[in-house]
Amino acid sequence: MWDGMRYHTLAWELKQRFGERLGKLSLDGGFTCPNRDGTLGRGGCIFCSAGGSGDFSAPAALSPDEQIEYAKAHIAARYQSSRYILYYQAYTGTYADADRLRSIYMPAALRPETAVLSIGTRPDCLPEDVLALLEELRAVKPVWIELGLQTSREETARFIRRGYTDDVFEKAVYELKRRGIEVIVHLIMGLPGETKNDMLNSVRYIAQLPVDGVKLQLLHVLKGTDLYDIWQRDSFHVLTMEEYADIIADALALLPPRVTIHRLTGDGPADLLAAPLWSRDKRRVLNTISRTLKSRDLQQGKYFQTESKYEYGFDDIK
């Protein structure tokens, strides 16, 4: 079903929709975050580095056009693309007034080589005028909104200083989906204090919502973050590769087959990564996950039992 894979890969999805592989350009729109500027807090979530999740983005000092050309050159050594996903990754990509956002995103969407406009943001940073702008952009090019849920466990959400409750997340999903905008959710596996069942409960939670894609992210302990200080002081358990592969295999089995898997692990900046060091070998991690799926005879959707009640109507999450 997915070119011989046991899960719904992004590569397969892009091939079906666009007929080719798309390059992804990581960009920085020059935003900050309400969890950094004092509106909600300072310092961001406890795992967030100074780059605000945009450690691999093009330099913010460059103009928007220069950033795109810089990012193109950065990926050119790995593969050639004629069309691109423009991914505004750093900080909170809708944390500005609608006029400023339009000045950044509309020219990007109108570029002929832009296939998808992807924006990372928070669910509490989607006011009505911004939602209207996203709907306007969607009429030009497909728009993906990436929401960092990380966990559905409220106790953990408070501990990591996420800054919003699950009902705010659900409301954002509803508002985006009723405007025809695709939603990708980020989950972190291995947050301090969470059991395997806690992690899988977060997967079960999003499996019952009308999300289009998921990024399953390994917890990285990065130097210079509050999480790093906690890890040095308390030495909380960091997942082994085998534990992580086992959790991911179960997570995939719980997700509906229609959901695109945008990520199964992640990269931590080499100069900042303190743990787990095994995550540096991304190919080995992905191979371990593949072997685990095969050995346990699992594939995406195997244990997904009921279609979401929100699939065709959102009345319960207004």
Secondary structure, 3 states (H helix, E strand, C coil): CECCECCCEHHHHHHHHHCCCCEEEEECCCCCCCCCCCCCCCCCCCCCCCCCCCCCCCCCCCCHHHHHHHHHHHHHCCCCCCCEEEEECCCCCCCCCHHHHHHHHHHHHHCCCEEEEEEEECCCCCCHHHHHHHHHHHCCCCEEEEEEEECCCHHHHHHCCCCCCHHHHHHHHHHHHCCCCEEEEEEEECCCCCCHHHHHHHHHHHHCCCCCEEEEEECCEECCCHHHHHHHHHCCCCCCHHHHHHHHHHHHHHCCCCCEEEECCCCCCCCCEEECHHHHCHHHHHHHHHHHHHHCCCCCCCCCCCCCCCCCCCHHHC
